Amino acid sequence: MAYSILSLFLSSLFALSYAQLKITNPQKFPSPIFNLNSTLQSITWLNEYLNVIYQGSDGSKTRIVLLRQMSEKSPAVMCGFYCIDTCTYYLFSVVVAGGNDLSVVWSANRGHPVPQNTILQLTREEGLVLLNSDGLKIWSTDTSSVAGINISSSGNLIIFNDEGLPVWQSFDHPTDTLLVGQKLKEGQRLTVSSSQSNWSQGQYYATITLALGFAAYTEVDQGPPLMYYQLLPTQNMGSADELVFAEFSQVGLLVKLGTRAQWNYGEYNVIPSSDGVIVFLKLESKGGLKIYQHDIDRGLVELLDMVGEDLGECQYPRSCGEYGVCQEGQCSCPISLDKIQYFRSVQSQLPSLGCSRITPLSCQQSLDQHQLVEIENVTFFTVIDLGAAFANIKDIDQCKQACLQNCSCGAAFFSYQNITDDGYCFLPVKMLSIRESTFPRTDFSYRTYIKVQIPHDKPEVAPQSPPSVKKSNFTAIIAGSSAGAFVILCIMILILSMIRRINNIDHDEECIGQIPGLPMRFSYEELRFATEDFKEKIGGGGVWNCVQGKARRWY
């Protein structure tokens, strides 16, 4: 295969740093357009030999194939090989650059990143083709009659024919972003990457249908996708066509469903810049639908969070993890009306990871072992999708019973406007985050019941009771110990008093014996010695006895 190696031409160019790219220097920039002709039937770019590199402050890089920059002070739009971190793998992408930031707005191979030695080829017969080093096709536009390729100032990568008409354009194949002038057509999706560093398909997507309008969903491992955002126009525009699409523009997002259409978010304001700006709508890896502005002065700036603006920050499906309750942006575990703790945090230091049941649900025994506990002032994010409600259940009690009789049901959510026997019943198979029940601009009321396992030793009173019993036992122990200590103290005081009294008596006797004129007094031991232990009694009477003894000189 004969290739005309463009990389040899690019190698002759100076490798431009980020600072140099901010300076208008057309002779050193790659061209925004490339043409094939009768003598040049194909062109090849080798990724590893592309020397013109645009680098962002976060370490991301783009090896540039085509570049368009309207002026020194406007953001640049380029297509090329984009990479992050160590640049082990690359995406062939359309990238907006400026203000130290790089924004990927379209990619050809998100599901199949390629190494550095990848080949990009433009041919008349196949259009744009991405090949690995062995020549194996990874991706292609699969177009014919190709005359050239162009990157427009709006970020549209265009392959055109000899008449200059597009035969393929990236605007017709959106990934996760809508640029100004780009449409999302019926049957198409915006699909997220798992994260900024993991380009595999993520859990969120947005689409448009005649029945449901423009809507965003999260995919779950059990059950159908769950809607968390919706734009459903009701205005009749008098249009004769039946086209269904969502188009992003400088004045907002137009949602058109045949004869019905409505502009949304016309109030978002583009920040004034010294020169041109590029504005786009992006579906982010965590489900955010956000409008951004990219300019040379500030780089990437968020202008509007569509989901948060319409439904609040707690509307994101995984904001607080499974069974986690989001209220005013803070995460906690469900608290039932009976105040019994049925849930605990998966990780106490990270409440956003969600909650789990203290007693896991079990369906091996009778379903009578399950009960529903009410959680006040909360609901589920998917209640905005009335089409997801059970059509044959309108009564709140029927809704609760349906959940109790279905083992896979983890909670019952009921919404109503006036009375509880005419509402909408939601029984999600997969539980994600629970949100505060205050929705902007709605007249619905909400009731929430979560299924729990009835414990073997079910407490009859609120959980404050067991601590009260323990407290009573503890009080009794303290009281008994105190009483015992008091008795011991009294005995010690009595003994000390008696000893002191005896000592005082002996002391008094010693003092009396020293008073002149009184008869000599003898102690008990002295008398016992003198009478030889009271050996010989010689008389007595009343309460006294007279005993014979031996005199001794005591003085």
C-alpha positions, 0 to 999 in steps of 0.5 A, a space after each residue: 500500500 502506497 502512502 503519502 506520509 504527511 508526518 514527514 511534512 509535519 516533522 519539518 514544523 516547529 513543535 509548538 508549546 502552549 504559549 506559542 499556540 496562543 500567538 497567531 502564527 499561521 505558517 507554523 500551524 497545521 492547516 484547518 483543511 486538507 484536499 485530495 486530488 487526482 495525484 494524491 488519492 490518500 494521505 496518512 498521519 502517524 500519531 507518534 510523528 505528529 510534533 505539533 502538540 497542544 498541552 493543557 494545565 492538567 497534563 492532557 495533550 492533543 497531537 494536532 492533525 487539523 487546527 483552526 484558530 480565528 485569531 490570537 485571542 480566540 479559542 482554537 478548534 482542532 482534531 487529532 490524537 488526545 491523551 491524558 496522564 502518561 499518554 499510553 492510549 489515545 482518542 481521535 477527537 475534536 478538541 477545543 483549546 484555550 486558557 490552559 484547558 482542553 475540552 473534548 467535544 467529539 471522539 471516534 473511538 471512545 470504546 477502543 483507545 489506541 496506542 501511540 503508533 496508530 495510523 490515521 488515513 484519509 482516502 477517496 474510497 473509505 473516507 477517514 480510517 483509523 488503523 492500528 500498527 498492523 493495518 487492522 481497521 479500528 474505525 472509519 467513516 465508511 464514505 466514498 467520493 471523498 475530496 478532502 477534510 475540514 475542521 470548522 470554527 464551530 467544531 464540526 469535522 467535515 469530510 466533503 466531496 468534489 463539489 465541496 458538499 459534506 459526505 460525512 460530518 461529526 455533527 451527525 454523530 454526537 458522543 456526549 456533547 452538543 455544540 452550537 448548531 448541532 442537533 440530537 435527532 430522534 433515535 440518537 443518544 448522548 452517552 457518557 464515558 465512565 470518567 475522565 480517565 476511563 473512556 468506556 461507556 458510562 451509566 448515563 445517556 440522554 435521548 429524544 423521542 416524540 412521546 417523552 421529549 428530551 430526557 436523561 436516564 441512568 442505566 441500572 443492572 436490574 430493571 429498565 433505565 430510570 429517567 431523572 430529567 425531562 424537557 417536554 414542550 407543550 407549545 404548538 409552533 404551527 410547524 407543518 413538519 414532523 421532525 423530532 430533534 433537540 438543537 443547541 444554540 447560543 440562545 438555548 436548547 430547542 426541543 422540537 417534537 413535530 408541531 410542538 416546540 419550546 426553547 429552554 434556558 434562553 436565560 443562560 448568559 455567555 460571559 463577555 470575552 475579549 474575542 470569540 467564545 465556544 459554547 456547548 452542552 455536555 452530558 457528564 460522567 456523573 449525569 450532569 447536563 451542563 452548559 459550558 463556555 470556552 474562551 482564551 481568557 478563562 478557559 473552561 467555565 460552567 454557565 448552567 447546570 440544567 438538572 440542578 437549575 430545574 430540579 435541585 442538586 439532589 435530583 442526581 440518581 447517585 448523589 448519595 449512593 443506594 438508599 442514601 437520602 439527599 437533603 440540601 446537598 447533604 447525605 444521610 440514612 433513612 429515618 422512619 417515623 417510628 424512629 427505629 434505626 433500620 439503616 446504617 452508612 456503608 462507610 460512616 466517614 463517606 456518607 455519599 457512598 449510601 446506606 444498607 439495611 441493618 437486617 438484610 431482606 430475605 425472601 427465603 422465609 414468608 413475605 410476612 417477615 417484611 414490613 414497610 416503614 414510612 420515611 417523611 419528606 422524601 421521594 425518588 428521583 424517577 417520579 418525574 416520569 409518570 409513564 414509569 408508574 404502574 398503570 393499574 395501581 392508583 391507590 396508596 394502599 394498593 401500591 404498598 401491598 404490591 411492594 410487599 407481595 413482590 420480593 424484588 421491590 425495595 420501596 414504594 413511592 406514591 405521588 398524588 395531587 389531591 387524594 391518595 386514592 388517585 395517584 401514581 405508584 412507583 416500585 423500582 427494582 433497583 434503588 439508588 439515591 432518595 431525594 428531598 420531596 420538594 420539587 420546584 414548580 410542582 403541585 404534587 405531594 409524595 409518600 415514601 415507604 421502604 421495605 425492611 425485614 422484621 427482626 426476630 426480637 422486634 422492639 415494642 417501643 422506640 429505641 430509646 427504651 433499651 438505653 433507659 433500662 440500662 440506665 435504670 440498672 446502672 442507677 441501681 448498682 450505683 445506689 447500692 454501692 453508695 449505701 454500702 460505702 456509707 455503712 462502712 464509713 459509719 462503722 469506721 467513724 464509730 470505731 474511731 470515736 470509741 478509741 478516742 473515748 478510751 484514750 481520753 479516759 486513760 488520759 483523765 485518769 493519769 491527770 487525776 492521779 497527779 492531783 495532790 491530796 487525793 488517795 492513790 489510785 491504781 490501774 487494773 493491771 496494778 491491782 491484778 498484780 498486787 492481789 495475785 490475780 484477785 486470789 484471796 477474797 476477804 470480804 464484800 458487799 453490794 457491788 464490791 469485793 475486798 481482796 487481800 493483796 501485797 503492798 508495794 511502793 508506788 512512789 
